[in-house]
């Protein structure tokens, strides 16, 4: 593997300050005056207005300091729906058939993109080339190589990139970080993340509804495929792209990334040392689905002061049972943190086995990450501050998931070369 012109010190330098932050201010969590007061408005262009993009659009159009002035979507139906919603809320926007046209013609400060995973890198780089800030939904990239490309590109451009892992805008994760990194639950050797879902057999996970007006005439199929292998037009692949490896990393890209990033926030994690992943389709075999409906992974990380010998992250995702829901656990020698984005508990170890007796604690959050994460992005567009989830954070979480998927496909452990900055199988 050839050295690619960037040392580990260069690569990590930009995010070193973020790793040392000890807390978030109210505005970074969307609770400050910025969201209520007048002043200069951010002019935003929206890219992708499907289920997720439309949800984010509804949030943004209620923010007094944001003006959505442009909408790009390669499906006519969603673009027109978004334009109609903006008008209903008293705004006015121009529609564009794709990002290229929007960047060329629209007067915008930034892009908010909610598009399929495999085209994320294209849209990020296009925005950077046009000197625009961008909010990109998770995962930031489809491969670890793309993550390196984004990081390198923004070393030069220095634009605001916010990756949509919203737990970085939820207050209790920073409380958990403070507890862990101060040694509050002792030394940590293992963490756990899980997301368990269930649905009726007639309504499989990720089989999102297909609009009646969807057709080859209303969808730019070539733009959707981008660099994926050619297949004839298929509405299922377009609207239900998470079911196919060509466009998605399955549960690793959709769900595991959320919790890897949250665990990285709390643990101060960056690139892992190694990853293993395994999954299969045990329940939903319909319509040629290729990504797993059941997924497990183990990711190994190098040491920190609060995990001096390193630590492992165990991950579980099932689509056939929702027991336990979703969450994260941090196992310390003196206690355990059990949490999700709504609540956190500190559970002490027994006095007989703990090196130090700690107190139990419970904490809840009133912070809903989607809105606060968007506000943090828009505020950083104006202030030029670093957002809560930078391209470095996005690269770390996505690349760990990519390594686990590589392991699944190759049937071997995947390791990270910390000198050459690349993933490989031994």
N, C-alpha and C positions, 0 to 999 in steps of 0.2 A: 504494500500500500504506500503510495507516495505522500510525502508531506504536502499540505495544500496551502502553505503560505500564512498560517496563523498558529501561533503558539498557544498552549493552554493558558498562559498568563494573559495574552491578548484577548483570548476568547472569554475568559471569566471576568476580566477587569471591569467591564461595564456594569455587571450585575453585582459586584462585590458589595457596594453600598446598600443595595436592596436587601441582601442577605443579613445585614447587620441592623436593620431597622428594628426598633423596639416597640413600635405601636403605630396605629393609624389615627390621624386626626378625623374629626367629624365629617369634614368635607370629602375626604377620601372614601368614606362610607356612604356618601350621598345624603348626609344629614345636615350639611352646613347651609349657609345663606345662598350659595351659588344657585341652587335649584329653585329658589323662590324669587330672587331679586331680578330687576331689569338690567339693562346694559347691552353690550354687544352680543349678538346672537351667533351661535355656531351654525353655519350653513352646511347641512349634511346631505350626502347622496346615499341612497339605499340600494344595495345590491343583493338580490334574492329576497323575495317576499312570500315565500311559502309558509309553512306552519311556524317555524322558528323566526324567520325574518319578519313575518306579519306581527307576531307577538312583540318583538322588540320595537317595531314601528309604532305600535299602539302605546308603548311606554314613552318613546321619544316625543311623539306628537302631543303629549301632555306636559312636557317640560317647557317652561316659558322661555328658556334661553337656547332652545334648539329650534331650528327651522329646517324641515325636510323639504328641499327644493328640487330634488331629482330622484327618480326611481328607475333602476335598470333591472330587467328580468328577461330571460330568454323564452319564458312562457308568457304569451300575451295575456292569458286569463289572470294570472297573479299580478302582473304589472298593472292591469286596469283596475283590479280590486284594490290594490294599494293606493293608486291615484284617487280612487273614489273615497277611501277612508280619510286620506289627507284633506280632501275637500270637505268631507263631513265635519271635520274638526276645525274648519275655518282656515285651512292653509291652501297653498297652491303649489303644485309640483309639475315638472315636465317628465314625461316618460321616454325611456331609451331602450333600444333592443338589446344592448349589452354594455359591459363596463367600458369598453374602448370608446364607444360613442359618448357615454356620460362624461368620461374624463376629458375628452376632446372639446365638448361643447358646454358643459354645465359649469357655472360659477359656484364651486363648493370648496369647503375647507377640509373635508374629510369624507371617508367612505365607511359605512357600516355594512359588513358582508356576512350573509348567512347562506352559504352555498354548499354544494357537496364537497366532501373532504378532499377528493383527488384534485380539485381545481383551486384549493386554497392558496397554494404557493404561487400560481399564476396571478391570482388577483392581488395578493400582497405585493408582488414585484411590480405589477402594473401600477398600483397605487404609489409605490415608492418612486418609480420612474417619473410619475406625474407630480412628484413633490407633495403628495397628499398623505395625511395621517390615516390610519385604518384600524377599525375594530373588526377582528376576524373571529368567527365562531370556532370553538374547539372541534377537533384537534387542530393545532396550527398547521400541521403538515401531514402528508400521506406517507412519507418516508423520512428516515433520519437525515439522509443526504439533503433533502429539501430544507430541513431545519438549519443546517449549516449554511445553506445558500441564503436564507432569509437573514440570519444573524450577520453574515458578512456584508450583505447588501445594506443593512441599516447601520453598520459601522460607519459607512460613508454618508448615508442620507440623514441619519439622526432624526428620523420622524417618530411620531408617537405610534406605537403598535400596542394595542390592547388585545390580548387573547381571551376568549370567552369562557374561561373557567372561573365562574362567579364566586366560588368560595373565597377567593382572595379579596372579596369585598364584603365578607361577613365577619362581624366583630369577634365572635367567640373563637375563631381559628387563631386570632392573634393573642387572645388570652391563653389558649392552649400552647401556643408557641412560647410565650413568656414562661409558663410553668415548666415546660419540657426543657428549654434551653437554660433555665436557671438551676436545673438539677432537681426540680420540685418533685418529680416522681422517681428519682434515681437514674441509674444507667438503663438504657434501652437497647434491647437486642432484636426486637421484632415489632412490626406494626401490621395492621390488617385493614383492608378495605373490602367492602362488599356492596353489591347492588342486586337485590333479588326482586324479580317482577313475575307477574302472572297475568294471563289473559285468557279469555274464552277461546276454545279451539277453533271457532269460526272467525276469530279476529286476531290473527297471529301478531306478535310484536313486529313493529316496523312496517306492517302492511297498511301504510297510510292511505286514506281515501284518494281516489283518482277523479279529478274534476270532469264534468261532462264535456267541457269544451276542449279537452286535451287531445291533440292530434299532431300528425306530422306538419300540418299547416300552421299550427299555433305554437310549436316548440322548435327551437333551433337545435336539432339533434347533434349536429356536428360540433357545435360549441359545447354542448353538454359532455360529449365523449372526451374532448381535449386530447390527452395522451393515452387514454385507456384503449384497450384492444377494440377494433371495430366490431360491432354487432348491429344487425338491422334495428330500426326503430322499435322500441318496446316501452310502453307507458309504465309498466311495472318497474323496470330498471330506472326510469327517470324519477318517478315519484317515491319509489321505495328503494333507493340506491343503497341504503345501509345493509341490505340483505346480500350484497355482492362484493366480493373481494376487489373487483376492478375499480370500485369507487370508494371503498370503505375498509377500515380495519376492524369492523364488527364491534363486539362489546368492548374491545380494547380501545378503539378510537372514540366510541360514543360515550362510554360510561367509566371505564377504568381510568382514563385520562383525568376526569374530574377529581377522582380521589387520590391518584398519584400526585397531582398538583397540590391538593390540600395537605397531603402527608409531607411533600417537599417543603411547603410553607412552614409547617410546624417543626419539622426536623432539620430545616436548613439544607435539604437535599438538593443535589445538582444532577450530574450524570451518574447513572448506576455503574457498578462494576460488571454485572452480568444479569441476564434475564432468561427465564424459561416460561413457556406458555403452552397450553394444551386446551383444545376445545373441539366440539363436534356438534352435529345437528342430531338431537335426540328426540325432538318433538315436532318441529315445524319443517316439514319436508316439501312444502308446496312451492310451485312456480320456480323451481330451479334455484332456490336459495343456496348460497355457498358459504356465507359467514355463519359462525356457530350460534346456537341458541343456549349453549352452556359453555362457560369459559373459566379457566383457572390459570393463575400465573404466580410466579415467585420472582421477585426482583431483589438483587443484592446491592447494597450501597456501602461506600467507604465510611470510615469513622468520623465522628464529631466528638466534641468534649463530652456531650451527654450520651454518646454511643461510641465509646473509645475504640472498640474493636470492630466497628461496623454494625450493620443491622440489615435485616431482611424485611421485605414487604410481601405479605401474602394477599392475593386478591381472588375473589369469587364472584361470579355472575351467573345467575340462572334465570330462565324465562318461563319456568313452570311452577314456581312457588314464590310467594311474596313474604314468607315468614322472615322476620328481622328487618325487612325493608332495605335501607341503605345506611351506611355509616363508616366510621373509622375508629380504630382502637390503637392506642399506644401503650405498650407493655413495659413498665418500668420496674426496677428492683424493689422500689418502695410503694408503688401504686400504679394504677391504670387509669388512663383517660379513655372514656367511651363517649363518642359524639357523632353528631351529624350537623347539618347547617341550621338546625333549629334548637338544639340543646347539647349540653356537655355535662358529664359527670366525672368527678375524680373519686376513684374507689381505692382506699388504702389497702395495702397488703397486711396480713396478720402480723401482729407485733413480734411473734415468735420467729418469723422468717425475714422481716424487714431490717435493713441496716439502720433505718431512721423511721420513726412513726410520723405519718403525715395526717392531715385532717381531710375528711370527706368534703366534697363541694359539689354544688349543682348550679348551673347557669343556663339561662335561655337567651335567645336572640330575637329581637324584633326586626332585624335587618333582613330584607329579602334581596338576595344577591343580584338578580337581573337588573333591577332599576339602579341600584347603587353602583354596579359595575359600569353601566352605560354613563351614568353621571360622572363617575371618576374619569372615564375616557374623554367626555366632552370638556370637562374642566381642564384636563391636561392639554387638550388641543389649544385652549386659550392660554394657559399658564406656561406651557412647555415643560412642566414637571414630568417625572417618570411615572407611568401608570402603575396600577397595582399588579397587573400580570403582563410583563414585558415579553418580547420575543425570546429572551433567554429562558424565562420561566416556561413559556410555551414549548420551546425546543426540548428542555429537560423532560417534561412530562410526556410529550408526544413520542420522543425518541425511546424512552423506556418502554412505552406501549409497542412501538414498532419493533423493538428488539424481542419482545415476548412473542409477537406475531411471526417474526423471522424464525424463532425457535420452534413454533408450532409447525411451520411449513417445512423446516429442515430436519426436524426431529432431534435437534441437538441444542445444547446450551449456547447462547450468544453472549459474547463478552465485548466490553468497550475498551478500545485502545486509547488510553489517556494521553499518550504522546502524539500519536498520529491522528487522533480525533476521528475514530471510525469504529463501526461495529463489525464483528467477525465471528465465525465459528471456528473452534480449534479442531 
